[in-house]
């Protein structure tokens, strides 16, 4: 560090600034603290004294940058502290290297994670400067998608890891694809500069310990839920909010849900959060699960769904981990399963309407749990997030609830992202290998709407006006 500070005026710490050590010396130093708290305290001291302190003694004007990895729901486990570490550095960067979502080597990471990760850090850290991604496990589509998701997250500085033979020779076709896409990337960035994303407020506190909702935001974003993350409960009540078990146990939870609903807003709750608060009768009643209702752990696979009274089949069995038994909530979609030793139809989406005009929507979804990490050093998404495998009519039910909550959504299959902005502009990204006709629900497309990147087209089919997205494409719709 000292030698580097003598030679350079800018220093970035990449994403191996973590520890999983449990040696006798660490066990003694840990004392009564949890491993997570001990590691966060330890690495904060290392940053302050050994890294930043050493460099500033040699070069008082050096710019010190901490790059947070993309594996946001494991950061605290291995010693990162998003609440305290940024203040020790002049700037932070964020990893957006989502790579191949269909292989386990670096996690089954949905492409939407890059956008969510940037947006969360941008909201939680005042000194976030840019994003950083690489070529590992990437074809040309995956490589370019990392760039688009980084920009949609809200940063404009991108670092391509790394300068060397693999990227320029062995992976030169990736750079060629990115260069070909550069005019559209720049046009997108220019158009969205200064615009605030809108949608569903997603609350994820600093340094959480999710129980069954790890990385769940990534999967929900792949269903077209437009998430606007933040690290705290807002004072100004949002019209739509997503709450997961990242906030389980918070004393603010139930009063906040009540206030949002009473103000006419919509609250989306995950099954795990409801299960974690099984003894909170007020929250359960707000969700339509009061009295004999429940949300509890279960485990099964099924491909047989119902939307209303219509049977729908998934292309392959979908995993479920929660049994829901609503009281007064309306069941909008369900799946066949086994509960209490008998076959039942178990809710996938429920809605409890309130006289205020507000509502609580419960989603029977799940993310990663600690048991899903097969090795101590697993970092990113260790499982395929199953909501991405819901049949399209079930996905559409969720999208219709988004439209009721926010005013607009798009009916499309899973793996199509939706990114609206306060100006009325919005972006659609098709992560599938087939064409997708995305149809608005709620507010319709203005007659003078245009696709501004020259990739997708606005068309009318069967009396519906929508956006025809080519495979693996991005569309920017504006006036």
Secondary structure, 3 states (H helix, E strand, C coil): CHHHHHHCCEEEECCCCCCCCCCHHHHHHHCCCCHHHHHHHHHHHHHHHHHHHHHHHHCCCCEEEEEECCCHHHCHHHCCCCCCHHHHCCEEEEECCCCCCCCCCCCCCCCHHHHHHHHHHHHHCCCEEEEEEECCCCCHHHHHHHHHHHHHHCCCEEEEECCCHHHHHHCHHHHHHHHHHHHHHHHHHHHHCCCCECCEEEECCCCCCCCCCECHHHHHHCCCCCEEEECCCCCCCCCEEEECHHHCCCCCHHHHHHHHHHCCCEEEEEHHHHHHCCCCHHHHHHHCCCCCCEEEEEEEEEEEEEECCEEEEEEEEEEEEEEEECCCCEEEEEEEEEECCEEEEEEEEEEEECCCCCEEEEECCCCECHHHCCCCCCCCCCCCCHHHHCCHHHHHHHHHHHHHHHCEEEECCCCEEEEEECCCCEEEEECCCCCEEEEEEECCCCCCCEECCCCCEEEEECCEEEEEECCCEEEEEEC
